């Protein structure tokens, strides 16, 4: 399991932790995203929370640059 730790795109004061579901080049079947399937672009990852359909994650804001994560 790989975790993604970053600031929330909705509220930069808040930090989020999500599971990395897919890496660049992978095709993801989404939950509630505007596109049913998404190919993760180069340099990006797809992250999802534990509460499918109720989590603020890539299904809400799309693929995330791998450079955004906090360490």
N, CA, C and O atoms as a Tripos MOL2 file, in Angstrom:
@<TRIPOS>MOLECULE
protein
  284   283    71     0     0
PROTEIN
NO_CHARGES

@<TRIPOS>ATOM
      1 N           0.8580   -1.1780    0.0000 N.3       1 UNK1
      2 CA          0.0000    0.0000    0.0000 C.3       1 UNK1
      3 C           0.8950    1.2290    0.0000 C.2       1 UNK1
      4 O           1.8020    1.3490    0.8230 O.2       1 UNK1
      5 N           0.6380    2.1220   -0.9100 N.am      2 UNK2
      6 CA          1.3640    3.3820   -0.9740 C.3       2 UNK2
      7 C           0.4040    4.5090   -0.6320 C.2       2 UNK2
      8 O          -0.6940    4.5860   -1.1830 O.2       2 UNK2
      9 N           0.8160    5.3760    0.2710 N.am      3 UNK3
     10 CA         -0.0300    6.4850    0.6870 C.3       3 UNK3
     11 C           0.4720    7.7960    0.1000 C.2       3 UNK3
     12 O           1.6680    7.9780   -0.1290 O.2       3 UNK3
     13 N          -0.4560    8.6930   -0.1360 N.am      4 UNK4
     14 CA         -0.1910   10.0260   -0.6510 C.3       4 UNK4
     15 C          -0.5350   11.0140    0.4500 C.2       4 UNK4
     16 O          -1.6420   10.9910    0.9890 O.2       4 UNK4
     17 N           0.4080   11.8780    0.7830 N.am      5 UNK5
     18 CA          0.2130   12.8560    1.8500 C.3       5 UNK5
     19 C           0.4600   14.2300    1.2620 C.2       5 UNK5
     20 O           1.5390   14.4960    0.7340 O.2       5 UNK5
     21 N          -0.5440   15.1170    1.3510 N.am      6 UNK6
     22 CA         -0.4160   16.4250    0.7260 C.3       6 UNK6
     23 C          -1.3760   17.4180    1.3650 C.2       6 UNK6
     24 O          -2.1280   17.0820    2.2810 O.2       6 UNK6
     25 N          -1.3350   18.6250    0.8710 N.am      7 UNK7
     26 CA         -2.3240   19.6390    1.2590 C.3       7 UNK7
     27 C          -3.5570   19.4510    0.3960 C.2       7 UNK7
     28 O          -3.4570   19.0730   -0.7710 O.2       7 UNK7
     29 N          -4.7050   19.7130    0.9650 N.am      8 UNK8
     30 CA         -5.9600   19.5820    0.2360 C.3       8 UNK8
     31 C          -6.0460   20.6500   -0.8500 C.2       8 UNK8
     32 O          -5.7530   21.8150   -0.5850 O.2       8 UNK8
     33 N          -6.4460   20.2740   -2.0750 N.am      9 UNK9
     34 CA         -6.6240   21.2820   -3.1250 C.3       9 UNK9
     35 C          -7.7900   22.2300   -2.8100 C.2       9 UNK9
     36 O          -7.8490   23.3410   -3.3360 O.2       9 UNK9
     37 N          -8.6990   21.7930   -1.9630 N.am     10 UNK10
     38 CA         -9.8490   22.6160   -1.5850 C.3      10 UNK10
     39 C          -9.4820   23.5960   -0.4710 C.2      10 UNK10
     40 O          -9.9350   24.7400   -0.4730 O.2      10 UNK10
     41 N          -8.6620   23.1460    0.4790 N.am     11 UNK11
     42 CA         -8.2720   23.9590    1.6250 C.3      11 UNK11
     43 C          -6.7910   23.7040    1.9320 C.2      11 UNK11
     44 O          -6.4670   22.7230    2.6010 O.2      11 UNK11
     45 N          -5.8870   24.5730    1.4520 N.am     12 UNK12
     46 CA         -4.4490   24.3510    1.6260 C.3      12 UNK12
     47 C          -3.9900   24.2560    3.0860 C.2      12 UNK12
     48 O          -2.8930   23.7680    3.3550 O.2      12 UNK12
     49 N          -4.8080   24.7120    4.0140 N.am     13 UNK13
     50 CA         -4.4700   24.6080    5.4400 C.3      13 UNK13
     51 C          -4.6380   23.1720    5.9460 C.2      13 UNK13
     52 O          -4.0580   22.7930    6.9630 O.2      13 UNK13
     53 N          -5.4280   22.3890    5.2340 N.am     14 UNK14
     54 CA         -5.7520   21.0210    5.6440 C.3      14 UNK14
     55 C          -4.8600   20.0320    4.8950 C.2      14 UNK14
     56 O          -4.6290   20.1820    3.6950 O.2      14 UNK14
     57 N          -4.3660   19.0340    5.6010 N.am     15 UNK15
     58 CA         -3.5700   17.9810    4.9660 C.3      15 UNK15
     59 C          -4.4620   16.7610    4.7330 C.2      15 UNK15
     60 O          -5.3760   16.4870    5.5110 O.2      15 UNK15
     61 N          -4.1820   16.0420    3.6580 N.am     16 UNK16
     62 CA         -4.9610   14.8430    3.3310 C.3      16 UNK16
     63 C          -4.0230   13.6400    3.1720 C.2      16 UNK16
     64 O          -2.8630   13.7800    2.7850 O.2      16 UNK16
     65 N          -4.5490   12.4860    3.4740 N.am     17 UNK17
     66 CA         -3.8380   11.2270    3.2510 C.3      17 UNK17
     67 C          -4.7620   10.3420    2.4210 C.2      17 UNK17
     68 O          -5.9050   10.0930    2.8050 O.2      17 UNK17
     69 N          -4.2680    9.8760    1.2970 N.am     18 UNK18
     70 CA         -5.0450    9.0360    0.3780 C.3      18 UNK18
     71 C          -4.1980    7.8600   -0.0740 C.2      18 UNK18
     72 O          -2.9720    7.8900    0.0300 O.2      18 UNK18
     73 N          -4.8500    6.8340   -0.5710 N.am     19 UNK19
     74 CA         -4.1540    5.6810   -1.1460 C.3      19 UNK19
     75 C          -3.8440    5.9790   -2.6160 C.2      19 UNK19
     76 O          -4.6770    6.5320   -3.3330 O.2      19 UNK19
     77 N          -2.6530    5.6110   -3.0500 N.am     20 UNK20
     78 CA         -2.3030    5.7180   -4.4640 C.3      20 UNK20
     79 C          -2.9100    4.5060   -5.1590 C.2      20 UNK20
     80 O          -2.5460    3.3660   -4.8700 O.2      20 UNK20
     81 N          -3.8290    4.7600   -6.0710 N.am     21 UNK21
     82 CA         -4.5560    3.6940   -6.7680 C.3      21 UNK21
     83 C          -3.9110    3.3750   -8.1170 C.2      21 UNK21
     84 O          -3.9040    2.2220   -8.5490 O.2      21 UNK21
     85 N          -3.3620    4.4100   -8.7860 N.am     22 UNK22
     86 CA         -2.7880    4.1950  -10.1140 C.3      22 UNK22
     87 C          -1.6350    5.1610  -10.3550 C.2      22 UNK22
     88 O          -1.5790    6.2480   -9.7790 O.2      22 UNK22
     89 N          -0.7170    4.7370  -11.2200 N.am     23 UNK23
     90 CA          0.4380    5.5420  -11.6060 C.3      23 UNK23
     91 C           0.2880    5.9890  -13.0550 C.2      23 UNK23
     92 O          -0.6310    5.5630  -13.7540 O.2      23 UNK23
     93 N           1.1990    6.8510  -13.4960 N.am     24 UNK24
     94 CA          1.1270    7.3570  -14.8670 C.3      24 UNK24
     95 C           1.0070    6.2140  -15.8700 C.2      24 UNK24
     96 O           1.6900    5.1960  -15.7620 O.2      24 UNK24
     97 N           0.1190    6.4080  -16.8500 N.am     25 UNK25
     98 CA         -0.1010    5.4010  -17.8840 C.3      25 UNK25
     99 C          -1.1750    4.3860  -17.5600 C.2      25 UNK25
    100 O          -1.6820    3.7140  -18.4580 O.2      25 UNK25
    101 N          -1.5320    4.2610  -16.2840 N.am     26 UNK26
    102 CA         -2.5890    3.3260  -15.8950 C.3      26 UNK26
    103 C          -3.9550    3.8860  -16.2830 C.2      26 UNK26
    104 O          -4.1430    5.1010  -16.3560 O.2      26 UNK26
    105 N          -4.9030    2.9880  -16.5300 N.am     27 UNK27
    106 CA         -6.2850    3.3900  -16.7960 C.3      27 UNK27
    107 C          -7.1200    3.0330  -15.5780 C.2      27 UNK27
    108 O          -7.0920    1.8980  -15.1020 O.2      27 UNK27
    109 N          -7.8670    4.0190  -15.0760 N.am     28 UNK28
    110 CA         -8.6430    3.8690  -13.8470 C.3      28 UNK28
    111 C         -10.1320    3.9150  -14.1670 C.2      28 UNK28
    112 O         -10.5810    4.7660  -14.9350 O.2      28 UNK28
    113 N         -10.8930    3.0020  -13.5790 N.am     29 UNK29
    114 CA        -12.3530    3.0810  -13.6320 C.3      29 UNK29
    115 C         -12.7550    3.9760  -12.4540 C.2      29 UNK29
    116 O         -12.5150    3.6370  -11.2950 O.2      29 UNK29
    117 N         -13.3590    5.1020  -12.7610 N.am     30 UNK30
    118 CA        -13.6210    6.1150  -11.7440 C.3      30 UNK30
    119 C         -14.9700    5.9210  -11.0510 C.2      30 UNK30
    120 O         -15.8210    5.1480  -11.4920 O.2      30 UNK30
    121 N         -15.1250    6.6490   -9.9590 N.am     31 UNK31
    122 CA        -16.3820    6.6480   -9.1960 C.3      31 UNK31
    123 C         -16.8670    8.0850   -9.1150 C.2      31 UNK31
    124 O         -16.3740    8.8560   -8.2920 O.2      31 UNK31
    125 N         -17.8160    8.4550   -9.9470 N.am     32 UNK32
    126 CA        -18.3770    9.8050   -9.8870 C.3      32 UNK32
    127 C         -17.5710   10.8730  -10.5960 C.2      32 UNK32
    128 O         -17.9510   12.0430  -10.5540 O.2      32 UNK32
    129 N         -16.4800   10.5210  -11.2430 N.am     33 UNK33
    130 CA        -15.6960   11.4960  -12.0160 C.3      33 UNK33
    131 C         -16.4440   11.7780  -13.3090 C.2      33 UNK33
    132 O         -17.2680   10.9690  -13.7350 O.2      33 UNK33
    133 N         -16.1650   12.9250  -13.9430 N.am     34 UNK34
    134 CA        -16.8700   13.2720  -15.1760 C.3      34 UNK34
    135 C         -16.6380   12.2630  -16.3020 C.2      34 UNK34
    136 O         -17.4810   12.1250  -17.1890 O.2      34 UNK34
    137 N         -15.5130   11.5620  -16.2760 N.am     35 UNK35
    138 CA        -15.2270   10.5030  -17.2460 C.3      35 UNK35
    139 C         -15.2450    9.1490  -16.5450 C.2      35 UNK35
    140 O         -14.7020    9.0130  -15.4490 O.2      35 UNK35
    141 N         -15.8560    8.1660  -17.1560 N.am     36 UNK36
    142 CA        -15.9600    6.8220  -16.5610 C.3      36 UNK36
    143 C         -14.5900    6.1720  -16.3960 C.2      36 UNK36
    144 O         -14.3230    5.4990  -15.4000 O.2      36 UNK36
    145 N         -13.7170    6.3880  -17.4020 N.am     37 UNK37
    146 CA        -12.3560    5.8640  -17.3490 C.3      37 UNK37
    147 C         -11.3840    7.0150  -17.5810 C.2      37 UNK37
    148 O         -11.6430    7.9030  -18.3940 O.2      37 UNK37
    149 N         -10.2710    6.9940  -16.8660 N.am     38 UNK38
    150 CA         -9.2540    8.0310  -17.0030 C.3      38 UNK38
    151 C          -7.8900    7.3630  -17.1570 C.2      38 UNK38
    152 O          -7.5390    6.4620  -16.3940 O.2      38 UNK38
    153 N          -7.1280    7.8140  -18.1500 N.am     39 UNK39
    154 CA         -5.7300    7.3820  -18.2630 C.3      39 UNK39
    155 C          -4.9010    8.4110  -17.4960 C.2      39 UNK39
    156 O          -4.9390    9.6050  -17.7950 O.2      39 UNK39
    157 N          -4.1610    7.9360  -16.5150 N.am     40 UNK40
    158 CA         -3.3690    8.8230  -15.6710 C.3      40 UNK40
    159 C          -2.2140    9.3840  -16.5100 C.2      40 UNK40
    160 O          -1.4050    8.6320  -17.0550 O.2      40 UNK40
    161 N          -2.1520   10.7380  -16.6050 N.am     41 UNK41
    162 CA         -1.1010   11.3430  -17.4320 C.3      41 UNK41
    163 C           0.3040   11.1760  -16.8490 C.2      41 UNK41
    164 O           0.4790   10.8590  -15.6720 O.2      41 UNK41
    165 N           1.2810   11.3970  -17.6980 N.am     42 UNK42
    166 CA          2.6910   11.3020  -17.2930 C.3      42 UNK42
    167 C           2.9640   12.2680  -16.1280 C.2      42 UNK42
    168 O           2.5360   13.4220  -16.1520 O.2      42 UNK42
    169 N           3.6740   11.7790  -15.1240 N.am     43 UNK43
    170 CA          4.0460   12.6100  -13.9830 C.3      43 UNK43
    171 C           2.9340   12.7810  -12.9520 C.2      43 UNK43
    172 O           3.0460   13.6110  -12.0500 O.2      43 UNK43
    173 N           1.8520   11.9930  -13.0810 N.am     44 UNK44
    174 CA          0.7030   12.1010  -12.1850 C.3      44 UNK44
    175 C           0.3720   10.7540  -11.5410 C.2      44 UNK44
    176 O           0.8430    9.7030  -11.9770 O.2      44 UNK44
    177 N          -0.4380   10.8150  -10.5080 N.am     45 UNK45
    178 CA         -0.9660    9.6240   -9.8360 C.3      45 UNK45
    179 C          -2.4580    9.8080   -9.6190 C.2      45 UNK45
    180 O          -2.9700   10.9250   -9.6890 O.2      45 UNK45
    181 N          -3.1500    8.7110   -9.3550 N.am     46 UNK46
    182 CA         -4.5800    8.7320   -9.0320 C.3      46 UNK46
    183 C          -4.7040    8.3050   -7.5830 C.2      46 UNK46
    184 O          -4.2180    7.2410   -7.2020 O.2      46 UNK46
    185 N          -5.3600    9.1380   -6.7620 N.am     47 UNK47
    186 CA         -5.4870    8.8350   -5.3310 C.3      47 UNK47
    187 C          -6.9570    8.7310   -4.9450 C.2      47 UNK47
    188 O          -7.8070    9.4270   -5.5000 O.2      47 UNK47
    189 N          -7.2460    7.8550   -3.9910 N.am     48 UNK48
    190 CA         -8.6160    7.6850   -3.5040 C.3      48 UNK48
    191 C          -8.6110    7.5040   -1.9970 C.2      48 UNK48
    192 O          -7.6600    6.9770   -1.4190 O.2      48 UNK48
    193 N          -9.6940    7.9510   -1.3730 N.am     49 UNK49
    194 CA         -9.8700    7.7920    0.0660 C.3      49 UNK49
    195 C         -10.5650    6.4860    0.3910 C.2      49 UNK49
    196 O         -10.9310    5.7240   -0.5040 O.2      49 UNK49
    197 N         -10.7440    6.2360    1.6650 N.am     50 UNK50
    198 CA        -11.3670    4.9870    2.1250 C.3      50 UNK50
    199 C         -12.8740    4.9440    1.9360 C.2      50 UNK50
    200 O         -13.4520    3.8600    1.8600 O.2      50 UNK50
    201 N         -13.5160    6.0890    1.8600 N.am     51 UNK51
    202 CA        -14.9780    6.1400    1.7820 C.3      51 UNK51
    203 C         -15.4050    6.3990    0.3360 C.2      51 UNK51
    204 O         -15.7360    7.5240   -0.0370 O.2      51 UNK51
    205 N         -15.3910    5.3380   -0.4620 N.am     52 UNK52
    206 CA        -15.7170    5.4570   -1.8880 C.3      52 UNK52
    207 C         -17.0390    6.1760   -2.1030 C.2      52 UNK52
    208 O         -18.0530    5.8440   -1.4890 O.2      52 UNK52
    209 N         -17.0080    7.1680   -2.9850 N.am     53 UNK53
    210 CA        -18.2080    7.9310   -3.2870 C.3      53 UNK53
    211 C         -18.4570    9.0760   -2.3190 C.2      53 UNK53
    212 O         -19.2950    9.9360   -2.5880 O.2      53 UNK53
    213 N         -17.7360    9.1020   -1.1860 N.am     54 UNK54
    214 CA        -17.9260   10.1630   -0.1900 C.3      54 UNK54
    215 C         -16.5990   10.8100    0.1890 C.2      54 UNK54
    216 O         -16.5200   11.5280    1.1860 O.2      54 UNK54
    217 N         -15.5660   10.5620   -0.5930 N.am     55 UNK55
    218 CA        -14.2280   11.0460   -0.2710 C.3      55 UNK55
    219 C         -13.8180   12.1250   -1.2660 C.2      55 UNK55
    220 O         -14.1290   12.0260   -2.4530 O.2      55 UNK55
    221 N         -13.1230   13.1520   -0.7910 N.am     56 UNK56
    222 CA        -12.5780   14.1940   -1.6630 C.3      56 UNK56
    223 C         -11.2280   13.6890   -2.1580 C.2      56 UNK56
    224 O         -10.2230   13.7830   -1.4530 O.2      56 UNK56
    225 N         -11.2160   13.1510   -3.3780 N.am     57 UNK57
    226 CA        -10.0230   12.5020   -3.9190 C.3      57 UNK57
    227 C          -9.9580   12.7240   -5.4230 C.2      57 UNK57
    228 O         -10.6130   13.6310   -5.9340 O.2      57 UNK57
    229 N          -9.1870   11.9210   -6.1410 N.am     58 UNK58
    230 CA         -9.0470   12.1100   -7.5870 C.3      58 UNK58
    231 C         -10.3760   12.0000   -8.3320 C.2      58 UNK58
    232 O         -10.5090   12.5440   -9.4280 O.2      58 UNK58
    233 N         -11.3440   11.3180   -7.7660 N.am     59 UNK59
    234 CA        -12.6660   11.2830   -8.3940 C.3      59 UNK59
    235 C         -13.3070   12.6740   -8.3800 C.2      59 UNK59
    236 O         -14.1940   12.9590   -9.1840 O.2      59 UNK59
    237 N         -12.8600   13.5320   -7.4740 N.am     60 UNK60
    238 CA        -13.3450   14.9120   -7.3930 C.3      60 UNK60
    239 C         -12.4410   15.8830   -8.1410 C.2      60 UNK60
    240 O         -12.9280   16.7440   -8.8740 O.2      60 UNK60
    241 N         -11.1130   15.7510   -7.9590 N.am     61 UNK61
    242 CA        -10.2000   16.7450   -8.5250 C.3      61 UNK61
    243 C          -9.2710   16.2180   -9.6120 C.2      61 UNK61
    244 O          -8.4280   16.9660  -10.1080 O.2      61 UNK61
    245 N          -9.4050   14.9540   -9.9920 N.am     62 UNK62
    246 CA         -8.6180   14.4100  -11.0920 C.3      62 UNK62
    247 C          -7.2290   13.9390  -10.6760 C.2      62 UNK62
    248 O          -6.9030   13.9160   -9.4890 O.2      62 UNK62
    249 N          -6.4110   13.5620  -11.6660 N.am     63 UNK63
    250 CA         -5.0570   13.0950  -11.3840 C.3      63 UNK63
    251 C          -4.2410   14.1910  -10.6900 C.2      63 UNK63
    252 O          -4.4700   15.3810  -10.9060 O.2      63 UNK63
    253 N          -3.2930   13.7730   -9.8590 N.am     64 UNK64
    254 CA         -2.4760   14.6990   -9.0690 C.3      64 UNK64
    255 C          -1.0190   14.5660   -9.5060 C.2      64 UNK64
    256 O          -0.5210   13.4570   -9.6990 O.2      64 UNK64
    257 N          -0.3440   15.6960   -9.6580 N.am     65 UNK65
    258 CA          1.0780   15.6640   -9.9690 C.3      65 UNK65
    259 C           1.8140   14.9760   -8.8190 C.2      65 UNK65
    260 O           1.5540   15.2630   -7.6510 O.2      65 UNK65
    261 N           2.7170   14.0850   -9.1480 N.am     66 UNK66
    262 CA          3.4760   13.3980   -8.0970 C.3      66 UNK66
    263 C           4.4000   14.3760   -7.3620 C.2      66 UNK66
    264 O           4.9500   14.0290   -6.3170 O.2      66 UNK66
    265 N           4.5750   15.5750   -7.8850 N.am     67 UNK67
    266 CA          5.4170   16.5880   -7.2360 C.3      67 UNK67
    267 C           4.6890   17.3270   -6.1150 C.2      67 UNK67
    268 O           5.3140   18.0850   -5.3730 O.2      67 UNK67
    269 N           3.3800   17.1180   -5.9810 N.am     68 UNK68
    270 CA          2.5720   17.8340   -5.0030 C.3      68 UNK68
    271 C           2.6950   17.2430   -3.6050 C.2      68 UNK68
    272 O           2.4450   17.9460   -2.6260 O.2      68 UNK68
    273 N           3.0650   15.9960   -3.4840 N.am     69 UNK69
    274 CA          3.0560   15.3480   -2.1750 C.3      69 UNK69
    275 C           4.0380   15.9960   -1.1990 C.2      69 UNK69
    276 O           5.0850   16.5080   -1.5950 O.2      69 UNK69
    277 N           3.6780   15.9630    0.0760 N.am     70 UNK70
    278 CA          4.4970   16.5140    1.1630 C.3      70 UNK70
    279 C           5.2900   15.3780    1.7970 C.2      70 UNK70
    280 O           4.8290   14.2360    1.8160 O.2      70 UNK70
    281 N           6.4470   15.6720    2.3020 N.am     71 UNK71
    282 CA          7.2490   14.6560    2.9860 C.3      71 UNK71
    283 C           7.5670   15.0890    4.3800 C.2      71 UNK71
    284 O           8.2360   14.3620    5.1150 O.2      71 UNK71
@<TRIPOS>BOND
     1     1     2 1
     2     2     3 1
     3     3     4 2
     4     3     5 am
     5     5     6 1
     6     6     7 1
     7     7     8 2
     8     7     9 am
     9     9    10 1
    10    10    11 1
    11    11    12 2
    12    11    13 am
    13    13    14 1
    14    14    15 1
    15    15    16 2
    16    15    17 am
    17    17    18 1
    18    18    19 1
    19    19    20 2
    20    19    21 am
    21    21    22 1
    22    22    23 1
    23    23    24 2
    24    23    25 am
    25    25    26 1
    26    26    27 1
    27    27    28 2
    28    27    29 am
    29    29    30 1
    30    30    31 1
    31    31    32 2
    32    31    33 am
    33    33    34 1
    34    34    35 1
    35    35    36 2
    36    35    37 am
    37    37    38 1
    38    38    39 1
    39    39    40 2
    40    39    41 am
    41    41    42 1
    42    42    43 1
    43    43    44 2
    44    43    45 am
    45    45    46 1
    46    46    47 1
    47    47    48 2
    48    47    49 am
    49    49    50 1
    50    50    51 1
    51    51    52 2
    52    51    53 am
    53    53    54 1
    54    54    55 1
    55    55    56 2
    56    55    57 am
    57    57    58 1
    58    58    59 1
    59    59    60 2
    60    59    61 am
    61    61    62 1
    62    62    63 1
    63    63    64 2
    64    63    65 am
    65    65    66 1
    66    66    67 1
    67    67    68 2
    68    67    69 am
    69    69    70 1
    70    70    71 1
    71    71    72 2
    72    71    73 am
    73    73    74 1
    74    74    75 1
    75    75    76 2
    76    75    77 am
    77    77    78 1
    78    78    79 1
    79    79    80 2
    80    79    81 am
    81    81    82 1
    82    82    83 1
    83    83    84 2
    84    83    85 am
    85    85    86 1
    86    86    87 1
    87    87    88 2
    88    87    89 am
    89    89    90 1
    90    90    91 1
    91    91    92 2
    92    91    93 am
    93    93    94 1
    94    94    95 1
    95    95    96 2
    96    95    97 am
    97    97    98 1
    98    98    99 1
    99    99   100 2
   100    99   101 am
   101   101   102 1
   102   102   103 1
   103   103   104 2
   104   103   105 am
   105   105   106 1
   106   106   107 1
   107   107   108 2
   108   107   109 am
   109   109   110 1
   110   110   111 1
   111   111   112 2
   112   111   113 am
   113   113   114 1
   114   114   115 1
   115   115   116 2
   116   115   117 am
   117   117   118 1
   118   118   119 1
   119   119   120 2
   120   119   121 am
   121   121   122 1
   122   122   123 1
   123   123   124 2
   124   123   125 am
   125   125   126 1
   126   126   127 1
   127   127   128 2
   128   127   129 am
   129   129   130 1
   130   130   131 1
   131   131   132 2
   132   131   133 am
   133   133   134 1
   134   134   135 1
   135   135   136 2
   136   135   137 am
   137   137   138 1
   138   138   139 1
   139   139   140 2
   140   139   141 am
   141   141   142 1
   142   142   143 1
   143   143   144 2
   144   143   145 am
   145   145   146 1
   146   146   147 1
   147   147   148 2
   148   147   149 am
   149   149   150 1
   150   150   151 1
   151   151   152 2
   152   151   153 am
   153   153   154 1
   154   154   155 1
   155   155   156 2
   156   155   157 am
   157   157   158 1
   158   158   159 1
   159   159   160 2
   160   159   161 am
   161   161   162 1
   162   162   163 1
   163   163   164 2
   164   163   165 am
   165   165   166 1
   166   166   167 1
   167   167   168 2
   168   167   169 am
   169   169   170 1
   170   170   171 1
   171   171   172 2
   172   171   173 am
   173   173   174 1
   174   174   175 1
   175   175   176 2
   176   175   177 am
   177   177   178 1
   178   178   179 1
   179   179   180 2
   180   179   181 am
   181   181   182 1
   182   182   183 1
   183   183   184 2
   184   183   185 am
   185   185   186 1
   186   186   187 1
   187   187   188 2
   188   187   189 am
   189   189   190 1
   190   190   191 1
   191   191   192 2
   192   191   193 am
   193   193   194 1
   194   194   195 1
   195   195   196 2
   196   195   197 am
   197   197   198 1
   198   198   199 1
   199   199   200 2
   200   199   201 am
   201   201   202 1
   202   202   203 1
   203   203   204 2
   204   203   205 am
   205   205   206 1
   206   206   207 1
   207   207   208 2
   208   207   209 am
   209   209   210 1
   210   210   211 1
   211   211   212 2
   212   211   213 am
   213   213   214 1
   214   214   215 1
   215   215   216 2
   216   215   217 am
   217   217   218 1
   218   218   219 1
   219   219   220 2
   220   219   221 am
   221   221   222 1
   222   222   223 1
   223   223   224 2
   224   223   225 am
   225   225   226 1
   226   226   227 1
   227   227   228 2
   228   227   229 am
   229   229   230 1
   230   230   231 1
   231   231   232 2
   232   231   233 am
   233   233   234 1
   234   234   235 1
   235   235   236 2
   236   235   237 am
   237   237   238 1
   238   238   239 1
   239   239   240 2
   240   239   241 am
   241   241   242 1
   242   242   243 1
   243   243   244 2
   244   243   245 am
   245   245   246 1
   246   246   247 1
   247   247   248 2
   248   247   249 am
   249   249   250 1
   250   250   251 1
   251   251   252 2
   252   251   253 am
   253   253   254 1
   254   254   255 1
   255   255   256 2
   256   255   257 am
   257   257   258 1
   258   258   259 1
   259   259   260 2
   260   259   261 am
   261   261   262 1
   262   262   263 1
   263   263   264 2
   264   263   265 am
   265   265   266 1
   266   266   267 1
   267   267   268 2
   268   267   269 am
   269   269   270 1
   270   270   271 1
   271   271   272 2
   272   271   273 am
   273   273   274 1
   274   274   275 1
   275   275   276 2
   276   275   277 am
   277   277   278 1
   278   278   279 1
   279   279   280 2
   280   279   281 am
   281   281   282 1
   282   282   283 1
   283   283   284 2
@<TRIPOS>SUBSTRUCTURE
     1 UNK1         2 RESIDUE 1 A UNK
     2 UNK2         6 RESIDUE 1 A UNK
     3 UNK3        10 RESIDUE 1 A UNK
     4 UNK4        14 RESIDUE 1 A UNK
     5 UNK5        18 RESIDUE 1 A UNK
     6 UNK6        22 RESIDUE 1 A UNK
     7 UNK7        26 RESIDUE 1 A UNK
     8 UNK8        30 RESIDUE 1 A UNK
     9 UNK9        34 RESIDUE 1 A UNK
    10 UNK10       38 RESIDUE 1 A UNK
    11 UNK11       42 RESIDUE 1 A UNK
    12 UNK12       46 RESIDUE 1 A UNK
    13 UNK13       50 RESIDUE 1 A UNK
    14 UNK14       54 RESIDUE 1 A UNK
    15 UNK15       58 RESIDUE 1 A UNK
    16 UNK16       62 RESIDUE 1 A UNK
    17 UNK17       66 RESIDUE 1 A UNK
    18 UNK18       70 RESIDUE 1 A UNK
    19 UNK19       74 RESIDUE 1 A UNK
    20 UNK20       78 RESIDUE 1 A UNK
    21 UNK21       82 RESIDUE 1 A UNK
    22 UNK22       86 RESIDUE 1 A UNK
    23 UNK23       90 RESIDUE 1 A UNK
    24 UNK24       94 RESIDUE 1 A UNK
    25 UNK25       98 RESIDUE 1 A UNK
    26 UNK26      102 RESIDUE 1 A UNK
    27 UNK27      106 RESIDUE 1 A UNK
    28 UNK28      110 RESIDUE 1 A UNK
    29 UNK29      114 RESIDUE 1 A UNK
    30 UNK30      118 RESIDUE 1 A UNK
    31 UNK31      122 RESIDUE 1 A UNK
    32 UNK32      126 RESIDUE 1 A UNK
    33 UNK33      130 RESIDUE 1 A UNK
    34 UNK34      134 RESIDUE 1 A UNK
    35 UNK35      138 RESIDUE 1 A UNK
    36 UNK36      142 RESIDUE 1 A UNK
    37 UNK37      146 RESIDUE 1 A UNK
    38 UNK38      150 RESIDUE 1 A UNK
    39 UNK39      154 RESIDUE 1 A UNK
    40 UNK40      158 RESIDUE 1 A UNK
    41 UNK41      162 RESIDUE 1 A UNK
    42 UNK42      166 RESIDUE 1 A UNK
    43 UNK43      170 RESIDUE 1 A UNK
    44 UNK44      174 RESIDUE 1 A UNK
    45 UNK45      178 RESIDUE 1 A UNK
    46 UNK46      182 RESIDUE 1 A UNK
    47 UNK47      186 RESIDUE 1 A UNK
    48 UNK48      190 RESIDUE 1 A UNK
    49 UNK49      194 RESIDUE 1 A UNK
    50 UNK50      198 RESIDUE 1 A UNK
    51 UNK51      202 RESIDUE 1 A UNK
    52 UNK52      206 RESIDUE 1 A UNK
    53 UNK53      210 RESIDUE 1 A UNK
    54 UNK54      214 RESIDUE 1 A UNK
    55 UNK55      218 RESIDUE 1 A UNK
    56 UNK56      222 RESIDUE 1 A UNK
    57 UNK57      226 RESIDUE 1 A UNK
    58 UNK58      230 RESIDUE 1 A UNK
    59 UNK59      234 RESIDUE 1 A UNK
    60 UNK60      238 RESIDUE 1 A UNK
    61 UNK61      242 RESIDUE 1 A UNK
    62 UNK62      246 RESIDUE 1 A UNK
    63 UNK63      250 RESIDUE 1 A UNK
    64 UNK64      254 RESIDUE 1 A UNK
    65 UNK65      258 RESIDUE 1 A UNK
    66 UNK66      262 RESIDUE 1 A UNK
    67 UNK67      266 RESIDUE 1 A UNK
    68 UNK68      270 RESIDUE 1 A UNK
    69 UNK69      274 RESIDUE 1 A UNK
    70 UNK70      278 RESIDUE 1 A UNK
    71 UNK71      282 RESIDUE 1 A UNK
